Amino acid sequence: MQGEQTRLKMGVLQWSGYGSIVLEDASHQIVSYGAPFKRVLPAGTYTIVGRKQKPNTFVITDGKLTEL
């Protein structure tokens, strides 16, 4: 129907560490960021690639800020 809007489910990741990190989402798309940063990401589960510390996975929730 014309005029309908689709709301995207997004959350915010705030990374306060140093260096760069590589994130992989559930569909295996990989992105890298230089820290520190704050980014809007689609809601879902993400893995920090190459991180030996646990937890290396986190969840972005719709409308929420996730701080790592």
ChimeraX attribute file (.defattr): number of C-alpha atoms within 10 A of each C-alpha:
attribute: neighborCount
match mode: 1-to-1
recipient: residues
	/A:1	4
	/A:2	4
	/A:3	5
	/A:4	6
	/A:5	7
	/A:6	6
	/A:7	6
	/A:8	9
	/A:9	13
	/A:10	17
	/A:11	19
	/A:12	19
	/A:13	20
	/A:14	15
	/A:15	18
	/A:16	12
	/A:17	12
	/A:18	10
	/A:19	9
	/A:20	12
	/A:21	17
	/A:22	14
	/A:23	17
	/A:24	16
	/A:25	19
	/A:26	10
	/A:27	9
	/A:28	10
	/A:29	9
	/A:30	14
	/A:31	11
	/A:32	12
	/A:33	14
	/A:34	12
	/A:35	14
	/A:36	13
	/A:37	13
	/A:38	15
	/A:39	12
	/A:40	14
	/A:41	16
	/A:42	17
	/A:43	18
	/A:44	16
	/A:45	14
	/A:46	21
	/A:47	18
	/A:48	19
	/A:49	15
	/A:50	10
	/A:51	12
	/A:52	8
	/A:53	7
	/A:54	7
	/A:55	9
	/A:56	13
	/A:57	14
	/A:58	16
	/A:59	14
	/A:60	21
	/A:61	18
	/A:62	15
	/A:63	13
	/A:64	13
	/A:65	16
	/A:66	15
	/A:67	12
	/A:68	9
